[in-house]
């Protein structure tokens, strides 16, 4: 049985735009190439070998790659006096207190309190230390190593996955801030169960149903034959509109997104991990961290190893925590389908 | 036993929030070369931080990798949060002062070395100075280059370019480095110093048994089996499986299998077989399932499924 060509993945030509270079282990020998020029100069897929063939040539190349990787990993994290930023990690608050903020990072990172002291969140602290832009000290008066930063701050990041998603987005150039629903409220289990189902409406009796809010349609159903306990759903009788018939057919509860902006944060936001953890913006020079615009993306972080697919209830709760995009109706069809009335990005950590 | 990278086994594997980390580049290279384990680099590479293709320290180990290293006696688990808090508590003031002083001195020394090197470069640029350069044109060219080297720090030099002699004196003045006390580098080491980081001593190793990683019972035997057959295994989420199996170091080779561990008598739905088979074939690999015989521990059987068609 011959497969149609388009269906056969083996023949498929990959669109270069679809290739995600971080998808597989890259050869560190090309690190310098990457540094100098744009990512396009990296060799594309297929440059690797199929299997070890025992040749010296292959061993030499592998050895070189490993050495290049080793060299890259030895690269020092440092900054000079001009860009020197110092902070002190306060374990009691789980925040880092910045002495003097310098440099472009602080346009999007950190938050000042009413005394004018700038505080860094744990993920911001690790990220800046990891880049070599921050010297963070323990209260004991010793500067942290990278290892120390992970040991001290990771606990406050809400788990490694969340930090890794944060750092990934930051490295990609996005502006990332914690969403209001980052922390889980401890006492919410009872209210969450009730609120969670608000957008999923089950079919109600004979007269209830999809979108029967207007009096006209209500009247129409009223005059159509009553729903029998047995037998066909659409029994013999007079039906005056398609609506009357379709309404009877919709036996299964279905989803009806609200069409008006809601105040989401007050609603229960569902349980971790299906909660919006970060608000994400595309890079823009006008960004003000004290008064951010509506985020471009909302990201919930999910561990791939420990979590199964979300239940309807979890998804509904997640969506209820997101405001309705009032502009959706005016968008072109494709982006209307893609963006929907409300959308959330689920981030899985690729590594483990 | 010290390896090519100067690593002595057993080396510490650091546990933070039930994740296993390595922070030492030598240990990372050693584990890769001697134990066929790659882990995942998850940190930002400080040299080129705004990208996600090449990542840096720390290296996160899969639970299976950490478990196998401990089982082999190559590594031991250290609760890193505890190690730091204990170390910080037991740190002596005198040691701290000495450490900070040494650090300061090192940073200044490095800065001076760097300035010296920069100066040397500048000199090498200036010494072969033929007489013809004395005229204005040559001088202008030279100052232009100088400015570039110093990163435009001395913009004033360009203004005095035509007063040949004074320009030269100004230049030599400008070369004088800034006093070392004002300009220095602030390095952040990757690994923690013994000063504030208390590694458990031999009685502590006993306690480490409690921390022993507990990988999944269905995937670990298969992981071990493939590892013993010289495969490199890495996490397989991006291919919808548990592991990717590489015939050699993933730096050089493509993977051959997408691997899923199963229980010995676990039933598989036909749909999963078709799905796995198609997925594996679609990415030019084979879908592999396998598991351990519960009656004969150590016996692992594997099967590969490919989407063939006639």
Interface residues (C-beta under 8 A of the other chain):
Chain A: X1 X2 X3 X9 X10 X21 X22 X23 X24 X25 X26 X27 X28 X31 X34 X35 X39 X42 X48 X49 X50 X51 X52 X58 X61 X62 X65 X66 X69 X70 X72 X73 X74 X75 X76 X77 X78 X79 X80 X81 X84 X127 X129 X130 X131 X132 X134 X135 X138 X140 X141 X142 X143 X144 X145 X146 X147 X148 X150 X151 X152 X154 X155 X159 X160 X164 X167 X168 X171 X172 X173 X304 X348 X349 X350 X351 X352
Chain B: X5 X14 X16 X17 X19 X21 X23 X25 X26 X28 X29 X32 X33 X38 X40 X41 X42 X43 X44 X45 X46 X47 X48 X49 X50 X51 X52 X53 X54 X56 X57 X58 X60 X62 X80 X81 X83 X84 X88 X91 X96 X99 X100 X103 X182 X183 X184 X185 X186 X187 X188 X189 X190 X191 X192 X193 X195 X196 X197 X234 X235 X237 X238 X247 X248 X249 X250 X251 X252 X253 X254 X256 X278 X281 X282 X283 X284 X309 X310
